[in-house]
Amino acid sequence: MKSWQIVRLVAGTFILLSLALGVQGSPIFVSPWWLAFTAFVGANLLQSALTQWCLMESILRKLGVQAGS
């Protein structure tokens, strides 16, 4: 997998998991504060789209993951 694919995979996983933990109708509900994590991930996706820079992608590249296009 390329670094941009891993970033999107992790972001999607974090969003779905935090929604499952933060929505009261969920069988694994913990606290509505998990929705703040959902907002954090969304804000980071928005920031990376506007600035063309993503910290996680930079870290993955330093770990040797291919950048891709």
RODREN-195416 format. One record per residue (C-alpha): residue number from 1; x, y negated, z. Coordinates in steps of 0.2 Angstrom, whole numbers. Example, Ala and Ser with C-alpha at 12.3 -4.5 7.8 and 13.67 -1.06 7.14 Angstrom:
LUMZA   nr      X      Y      Z
LUMZA    1     62     22     39
LUMZA    2     68      5     36
//
This chain:
LUMZA   nr      X      Y      Z
LUMZA    1      0      0      0
LUMZA    2      5    -18     -3
LUMZA    3      7    -31     11
LUMZA    4     -9    -40      5
LUMZA    5    -19    -24      5
LUMZA    6    -14    -20     23
LUMZA    7    -18    -38     29
LUMZA    8    -36    -36     22
LUMZA    9    -38    -18     29
LUMZA   10    -32    -24     46
LUMZA   11    -43    -40     45
LUMZA   12    -59    -30     40
LUMZA   13    -56    -17     53
LUMZA   14    -54    -30     67
LUMZA   15    -70    -39     61
LUMZA   16    -80    -23     61
LUMZA   17    -73    -18     78
LUMZA   18    -76    -34     86
LUMZA   19    -93    -35     80
LUMZA   20    -97    -18     86
LUMZA   21    -90    -23    103
LUMZA   22    -99    -40    104
LUMZA   23   -116    -37     97
LUMZA   24   -129    -32    111
LUMZA   25   -138    -19    100
LUMZA   26   -122     -9     97
LUMZA   27   -119      7    106
LUMZA   28   -102      2    111
LUMZA   29   -106    -16    116
LUMZA   30    -94    -23    129
LUMZA   31    -96    -42    129
LUMZA   32   -102    -56    118
LUMZA   33    -85    -64    120
LUMZA   34    -79    -51    107
LUMZA   35    -87    -62     94
LUMZA   36    -74    -75     97
LUMZA   37    -61    -63     91
LUMZA   38    -72    -61     75
LUMZA   39    -71    -80     73
LUMZA   40    -52    -80     76
LUMZA   41    -50    -67     62
LUMZA   42    -61    -77     50
LUMZA   43    -52    -93     54
LUMZA   44    -35    -85     50
LUMZA   45    -42    -78     34
LUMZA   46    -48    -96     29
LUMZA   47    -32   -104     34
LUMZA   48    -22    -91     24
LUMZA   49    -33    -94      9
LUMZA   50    -30   -113     10
LUMZA   51    -11   -113     14
LUMZA   52     -6    -98      4
LUMZA   53      3    -92     20
LUMZA   54     -1    -78     32
LUMZA   55      9    -73     47
LUMZA   56      5    -55     47
LUMZA   57     10    -53     28
LUMZA   58     27    -62     32
LUMZA   59     30    -49     46
LUMZA   60     25    -35     35
LUMZA   61     37    -40     22
LUMZA   62     51    -41     35
LUMZA   63     47    -24     40
LUMZA   64     50    -18     21
LUMZA   65     32    -17     15
LUMZA   66     31    -22     -4
LUMZA   67     23    -39     -7
LUMZA   68     14    -35    -23
LUMZA   69      3    -47    -33
//
